[in-house]
């Protein structure tokens, strides 16, 4: 257990600062056969998390689970994990096929304290994690080209500035995504894996389907997958 979840905002900031010292962003060239997508929605005072596990080779889903947890933390930008994290961990406990890699809807180290939900959850899950965000939380970047696959570096606001991720256009005529490593991966490999998981849509399949599954859309598993939809 990294920390308790019942914290004040000031205590949460202190926890983020301490956890930042534990982050490793070095990719070890591990073999990735499965990849999970995580998304969380809110229903009143309940956080509802979904995790969908895909085979990377053919992007076929093999498992999907959901779990709920009571909200114990207020909405404060930059402290999202303390609001959604307990539900994600509850869903993770249900996953039978623990994925080799996890993508989360949110930020990795592209965060004022380098501790977005993907970085934070990476430490809890002890897996490489990638933040796949639909909007920018923190940092700056140059203009990005209009074509699919165009990308530019995302920098923090330090001096000298450091690269914290990439702004990636996955489809023409759509807004780009903000990709940042969370844990046990670097920027280049995070972008590579996201692109491998993009098909016809703006979002990579793991987080796209985690969002849909959390909202109640049925998940059709691969023909050879053992049924497990919870």
C-alpha positions, 0 to 999 in steps of 0.5 A: 500500500503506497498511501491511504486515500483519506487525505486533505488536499495539502496532504495529497500534494505532499504524497505526490511529491514523495511518489515522484521520487519513486518514478522510473521512466526507463523502458526495459524492452519487455515483451508486451503481449497484452495491454489494458485500457482504463477509464473512470466516470462518475455517478453521483458520489460514486466513481465507476471504473472500467478496465478492458484488456486487449491482445496487442497483436490483433487488438482483440479484447479478452476481458472487461471488468468494472468496479465502483468506489465511493468518492472520498476526495473533492474535485481539484485539478491536478489531484484526480487520482485521489478521486478516481484511484480507489475505483481503478484499484477495485477494478484491477482486483477483478482482472484475471488477465493482468495486462503487461501494459496499461493505458489510462485516460489522463495524464502521466508525467505531463502534470505540474508535479509529474504525477498524473493518474497514469504515473500514480497508478503505475506505482500502485499497479507495478506495470508500465503505464501511459497517459492518453489525454484528450486535452492539455493539463500542463506544459507547452508545445509548438504547432502540430501538423495536420496529418495523421501521425504528426507529433511534436514534443510536449515540454514542462515549464521549467528552465531549461524545459524538459520533454514530458510527452508528445502531442500526437495527431492520430486522425486527420481533421481531429484534435490531437492527443496528449501522450505522456509516460506514466511509469516504466516507459519513456516518451518514444515507446509510449507514442509507439504503443499508442499508435499501434493501438489506433485503428479508425478512431481518434483514441487508441482501442484500449482507452476508447473501449474502456470509456464505452464499457464504463458507459454500458456498451457491451464488449464482444470478446475475441472468439478464443477468449475465456468469457469474463465480463464483470 
